[in-house]
Amino acid sequence: MSITTTAAVDASPLTGPAAAAVERIEAVSATLVELSHKLHDDPEIAFEEHRAAANVAEVLRQAGFDVTVGAYGLETAVEATFGTGELRVVVCAEYDALPGIGHACGHNIIAAAGVGAALGLAEVADELGLTVVLLGTPAEEHGGGKALQLEAGAWDDAALSVMVHPMPGKDIYCDGFTSQAVDRIRVTYKGKAAHAAAAPHAGINAADAATVATVGIGLLRQQLAEQVRMAAIVTHGGAVTNIIPDHTTVEAEVRAFDLDTLEDAKQRMLACFEAGAIAAGCTWDHEQIQPRYENLIQHQDLARFWNDNLRRLGRELITVDNPGGGSTDMGNVSQYVPSVHPGIAVLGAVNPPHTVGFAAEASSEAGDQAALDAAKALSLTVIDAASNPLVRAELLAQQALRLPYSSKK
């Protein structure tokens, strides 16, 4: 992996709306850190984030936002709105945790940064003609909360949308922070039970079908493009050893950096599942177990503003030639609304996300600083977009022409 480092830009004093937004974030920094730690210490998994949603809602309610908990048909979604300006910005906040390892993806940092950015923007909403929306988006890890909220119209009136994600190591340029599209499916095989000792020949072994399929997927991997990923687990393979299993279930996922590659890889994976059914003599079917996560598109102007503002806050950015992997339902949003979804480094963190080590680092002093710096950089990015006549006009023109998301289906 090659790395190019760029030093911080001139950090001259902020003025005007930028200074006002940053001052507001600094004034509420203790509240934001407290929110991050509350979420971190009380992790809730997908669609069960009731206390997290309540904590996020309360901070915004106290700040004068019009708050709805249970927005867009999801009990743990939050929509908090401030201002009435023509440029509507949706700031996303995730707060779901991972089963067993808590906030090992740092969603506590995401929520604190999003709330902080919304509070900073509320300070200048009237001056810049903004409507500021903090949207709490449940179930990013599994479940696709944003995809469901898109279908319900949460971004239909948005001109732009922003959020941030923590990561270990160093800050990278926004356009280097990418995501893979992902499909997740459940495959069910049905066979015929029989006594495994007295009459195995009378059975149709559904576990054999799963075995053939997962071996086939393993062999297929060597023929796939380098950045395509497949994974599968058997969630039910039988009850006891002396009964031929009459049904098995397998959950699988496939990822790629563009939708065409994803669809091709998915069809090849499904062929492996069909091969298992043919080999074992089973019937089979499959279903999508969450909405498709689409690949992320970083809006060029918003990405440039983010990069400049992060460096203006005194942070250094690096360029890497290997974006790695991972998926987010923010990709779906970015395919519909001009968006930016950069990373923010927890400086000094050495553990990868989705590990116990990173869960601990997400509540460290460096994690707190990442949340505060990200809140500032997000608010400054939106202020730059709102203050730049050409960018603002482009965003509003696109918003005026955009059809409701539901019309795409």
C-alpha positions in Angstrom: 0.0 0.0 0.0 1.4 3.4 -1.0 0.7 6.4 1.1 1.1 10.1 0.3 0.8 12.6 3.2 -0.5 16.2 2.8 0.2 18.6 5.6 -2.5 20.8 7.2 -3.5 23.9 5.3 -3.3 27.4 6.7 -5.4 27.5 9.8 -6.3 31.2 9.8 -9.1 32.2 12.2 -12.6 31.3 11.1 -15.1 34.2 10.6 -18.8 34.7 9.9 -21.1 31.6 9.9 -18.1 29.2 10.1 -16.9 30.8 13.3 -20.4 30.8 14.8 -21.0 27.1 14.0 -17.7 26.0 15.5 -18.2 28.1 18.6 -21.6 26.5 19.1 -20.1 23.0 18.8 -17.3 23.9 21.2 -19.9 25.3 23.6 -21.8 21.9 23.6 -18.7 19.7 23.4 -19.3 18.2 26.9 -22.8 17.3 25.9 -21.6 15.6 22.7 -19.0 13.6 24.6 -21.5 12.6 27.2 -23.9 11.5 24.4 -21.2 9.4 22.8 -20.3 7.7 26.1 -24.0 7.1 26.9 -24.4 5.2 23.6 -21.2 3.4 24.0 -21.9 2.2 27.5 -25.4 1.0 26.6 -25.2 -0.7 23.2 -28.3 -1.7 21.3 -28.4 -3.7 18.1 -30.4 -3.1 14.9 -34.0 -1.9 15.3 -33.7 -2.1 19.1 -31.9 1.2 19.7 -34.8 2.7 21.8 -32.6 4.3 24.5 -30.1 5.5 21.9 -32.8 7.2 19.9 -34.3 8.8 23.1 -30.9 10.1 24.1 -30.2 11.6 20.7 -33.7 13.1 20.5 -33.4 14.7 24.0 -30.3 16.6 23.1 -31.9 18.0 20.0 -35.2 18.7 21.7 -33.4 20.8 24.4 -31.7 22.7 21.6 -35.0 23.8 20.1 -35.4 21.3 17.3 -38.8 19.9 16.3 -38.3 16.2 17.1 -40.1 13.0 16.1 -39.1 9.6 17.4 -40.5 6.8 15.3 -40.1 8.7 12.1 -40.8 7.1 8.7 -42.3 4.0 10.1 -39.3 2.9 12.1 -39.7 2.9 15.9 -36.0 3.8 16.6 -35.6 6.4 13.9 -35.4 10.1 14.8 -36.1 13.1 12.7 -35.2 16.5 14.3 -35.7 19.7 12.2 -34.5 23.3 12.7 -35.1 26.2 10.4 -37.1 26.8 7.2 -34.6 27.7 4.6 -34.7 26.5 1.0 -31.5 24.4 1.2 -32.5 21.3 3.2 -29.5 19.3 4.5 -30.0 15.9 6.1 -27.3 15.0 8.6 -27.3 11.3 9.4 -26.6 9.8 12.8 -26.2 6.0 13.2 -26.3 4.5 16.7 -26.8 0.7 16.3 -24.2 -1.6 17.8 -22.9 -5.0 16.9 -24.1 -8.2 18.6 -21.7 -9.3 21.4 -19.1 -6.6 20.9 -21.0 -3.4 21.3 -19.9 -0.2 19.5 -17.0 -1.9 17.7 -17.9 0.1 14.6 -17.9 3.4 16.5 -21.5 4.4 15.8 -21.4 6.3 19.1 -18.9 8.6 17.4 -21.1 8.9 14.3 -24.1 9.9 16.4 -22.2 12.5 18.5 -20.6 14.0 15.4 -24.0 14.2 13.5 -25.7 15.8 16.5 -22.9 18.2 16.9 -22.9 19.2 13.2 -26.7 19.7 13.3 -26.3 22.0 16.4 -23.6 24.0 14.7 -25.7 24.4 11.5 -28.7 25.4 13.5 -26.7 28.4 14.8 -26.4 29.8 11.2 -29.6 28.3 9.6 -31.4 31.6 9.3 -28.4 33.4 8.0 -27.6 30.8 5.3 -31.2 29.8 4.4 -30.9 26.3 5.7 -33.4 23.7 6.9 -31.3 21.4 9.1 -32.5 17.9 9.6 -30.8 15.4 11.9 -31.9 12.0 10.8 -31.3 9.1 13.2 -30.9 6.0 11.0 -31.3 2.6 12.7 -29.9 -0.7 11.7 -27.0 0.2 9.5 -25.0 -2.9 10.5 -27.9 -5.3 9.4 -31.3 -4.2 8.3 -30.8 -1.2 6.0 -32.5 1.5 8.0 -31.6 4.2 5.5 -32.8 2.1 2.5 -36.2 1.8 4.3 -36.3 5.5 5.2 -35.5 6.3 1.5 -38.5 4.4 0.4 -40.6 6.2 2.9 -39.5 9.6 1.6 -37.0 10.8 4.2 -34.7 12.4 1.5 -37.3 13.4 -1.0 -36.9 17.1 -0.2 -33.2 17.1 0.6 -30.7 19.1 -1.3 -27.7 17.3 0.2 -26.9 14.8 2.9 -23.8 14.3 5.1 -22.4 11.9 7.7 -19.0 10.6 8.9 -17.6 7.2 10.0 -14.7 6.6 12.4 -11.7 4.5 11.5 -8.3 3.6 12.9 -5.0 5.0 11.6 -4.9 8.3 9.9 -7.3 10.6 8.0 -7.7 9.9 4.3 -9.0 12.0 1.5 -12.8 11.8 1.3 -12.8 10.5 -2.3 -10.6 7.6 -1.1 -13.3 6.5 1.4 -15.4 4.1 -0.6 -17.9 1.3 0.1 -18.9 -1.9 -1.6 -22.5 -2.7 -2.6 -23.8 -5.8 -0.8 -26.6 -8.2 -1.1 -27.5 -10.6 1.8 -29.6 -13.6 1.2 -31.0 -16.6 3.1 -31.1 -20.0 1.3 -33.4 -22.8 2.5 -32.9 -26.4 1.4 -35.6 -29.0 2.0 -35.0 -32.7 1.9 -36.4 -35.8 3.7 -35.7 -37.0 7.2 -34.7 -40.6 7.9 -32.9 -42.7 10.5 -29.2 -42.1 9.9 -28.3 -45.7 10.9 -31.4 -47.8 10.0 -32.5 -46.2 6.7 -30.1 -43.5 5.6 -30.9 -44.4 2.0 -34.5 -43.3 2.6 -33.5 -39.8 3.4 -32.6 -36.7 1.3 -29.8 -34.9 3.2 -30.4 -31.2 3.1 -27.1 -30.6 5.0 -25.3 -32.2 2.1 -26.7 -29.5 -0.2 -25.4 -26.8 2.1 -22.0 -28.4 2.2 -21.7 -28.7 -1.6 -22.8 -25.1 -2.0 -20.4 -23.6 0.5 -17.5 -25.6 -1.0 -18.5 -24.4 -4.4 -18.5 -20.8 -3.2 -15.0 -21.3 -1.7 -13.7 -22.6 -5.0 -15.5 -19.8 -6.9 -13.6 -17.1 -5.0 -10.4 -17.8 -6.9 -12.1 -16.9 -10.2 -13.6 -13.6 -8.9 -12.3 -10.1 -9.4 -9.9 -9.1 -6.6 -12.3 -6.8 -4.7 -15.4 -9.0 -4.9 -16.2 -10.7 -1.6 -18.4 -13.6 -0.7 -19.2 -15.1 2.7 -21.6 -17.7 4.0 -22.6 -19.4 7.3 -24.9 -22.3 7.9 -27.4 -21.1 10.4 -29.2 -24.5 10.7 -27.7 -27.8 9.6 -29.7 -30.4 11.5 -30.8 -31.3 15.0 -29.1 -34.6 16.0 -26.6 -36.9 14.4 -29.0 -39.9 14.1 -31.5 -38.1 11.9 -30.8 -37.2 8.2 -31.5 -33.4 8.2 -34.6 -32.6 6.2 -33.9 -28.9 6.0 -30.9 -26.5 6.3 -30.5 -22.8 6.0 -27.5 -20.8 4.9 -27.1 -17.0 5.1 -24.7 -15.5 2.6 -23.5 -12.1 1.3 -21.7 -10.9 -1.8 -20.0 -7.5 -2.2 -18.5 -5.5 -5.0 -17.7 -1.8 -5.7 -20.3 -1.4 -8.5 -23.7 -2.8 -9.0 -23.1 -4.6 -12.3 -20.2 -6.6 -10.8 -22.3 -7.3 -7.7 -25.2 -8.7 -9.8 -22.9 -10.9 -11.8 -21.2 -12.3 -8.7 -24.5 -12.8 -7.0 -25.8 -14.9 -10.0 -22.6 -17.0 -9.8 -23.1 -17.5 -6.1 -26.7 -18.6 -6.6 -25.5 -21.1 -9.1 -23.4 -22.7 -6.4 -26.5 -22.9 -4.2 -28.5 -24.5 -7.0 -25.6 -27.0 -7.5 -26.0 -28.1 -3.9 -29.7 -28.7 -4.4 -29.1 -30.8 -7.5 -26.3 -32.8 -6.0 -28.3 -33.7 -2.9 -31.7 -34.0 -4.6 -33.2 -31.3 -2.5 -35.6 -28.4 -3.3 -34.3 -24.9 -2.5 -35.3 -21.3 -2.5 -33.7 -18.0 -1.5 -34.8 -14.6 -0.2 -33.3 -11.2 0.3 -32.9 -10.7 4.1 -32.2 -6.9 3.9 -32.4 -4.2 1.3 -29.4 -4.1 -1.1 -26.7 -1.7 0.1 -25.5 0.3 -2.9 -22.0 1.6 -3.4 -21.1 5.0 -2.1 -20.7 8.0 -4.4 -18.9 11.0 -2.9 -20.0 14.4 -4.3 -16.9 16.1 -5.6 -17.5 19.6 -4.3 -18.7 18.3 -0.9 -15.6 16.0 -0.7 -13.3 18.9 -1.6 -14.9 21.1 1.1 -14.5 18.3 3.7 -10.9 17.8 2.8 -10.1 21.5 3.1 -12.0 21.9 6.4 -10.5 18.8 8.0 -7.0 20.2 7.3 -8.0 23.6 8.4 -8.8 22.0 11.8 -5.2 20.9 12.0 -5.5 17.3 10.8 -3.3 15.7 8.1 -4.7 13.7 5.2 -3.2 10.8 3.4 -3.9 9.1 0.1 -4.0 5.3 0.0 -4.2 3.2 -3.1 -6.2 0.4 -1.5 -9.7 1.5 -0.2 -10.3 -1.9 1.5 -13.9 -3.1 1.9 -17.1 -2.6 3.8 -20.6 -1.6 3.0 -23.1 1.1 4.2 -26.7 1.9 3.4 -25.5 5.5 3.0 -24.5 4.3 -0.4 -28.2 4.1 -1.3 -28.6 7.7 -0.1 -25.6 8.9 -2.1 -27.0 7.3 -5.3 -30.1 9.5 -4.9 -29.0 12.8 -3.2 -25.6 14.6 -3.4 -23.8 13.3 -0.4 -20.5 13.0 1.4 -19.5 10.2 3.7 -15.9 10.6 4.7 -13.9 8.8 7.4 -12.6 10.4 10.6 -9.5 8.9 12.2 -9.4 7.9 15.9 -5.8 9.0 16.0 -3.6 6.3 17.6 -6.2 3.6 17.2 -4.6 0.4 15.9 -7.5 -2.1 15.9 -9.7 -2.6 12.8 -13.4 -1.9 13.1 -15.7 -4.8 14.3 -13.2 -5.9 16.9 -13.3 -5.6 20.7 -10.2 -3.5 20.5 -11.8 -0.9 18.3 -14.8 -0.9 20.6 -12.6 0.3 23.4 -10.9 2.9 21.2 -14.3 4.3 20.2 -14.8 5.6 23.8 -11.2 6.9 24.3 -10.1 10.5 24.4 -9.1 10.2 20.8 -12.5 8.9 19.9 -14.1 11.9 21.7 -11.8 14.2 19.7 -12.7 12.5 16.5 -16.4 13.1 17.2 -15.8 16.8 17.9 -13.5 17.4 14.9 -16.0 15.6 12.6 -18.9 17.7 13.9 -17.0 20.8 13.1 -15.8 19.6 9.7 -19.3 18.4 8.7 -20.9 21.7 9.6 -18.1 23.7 7.8 -18.6 21.5 4.7 -22.3 22.3 4.6 -21.6 26.0 5.2 -19.2 26.1 2.3 -21.8 24.5 0.1 -24.5 26.9 1.2 -22.2 29.9 0.8 -20.8 29.0 -2.7 -23.3 30.4 -5.2 -22.5 27.9 -7.9 -22.6 24.8 -5.7 -25.7 26.0 -3.9 -27.5 26.6 -7.2 -26.5 23.2 -8.5 -27.7 21.4 -5.4 -31.1 23.3 -5.5 -31.5 22.6 -9.2 -30.9 18.9 -8.8 -33.3 18.8 -5.9 -36.0 20.5 -7.9 -35.7 18.0 -10.7 -35.5 14.9 -8.5 -38.5 12.6 -8.5 -39.7 11.1 -5.2 -37.6 8.0 -4.4 -40.7 5.8 -4.4 -41.1 6.6 -8.1 -37.9 4.7 -8.8 -39.4 1.4 -7.8 
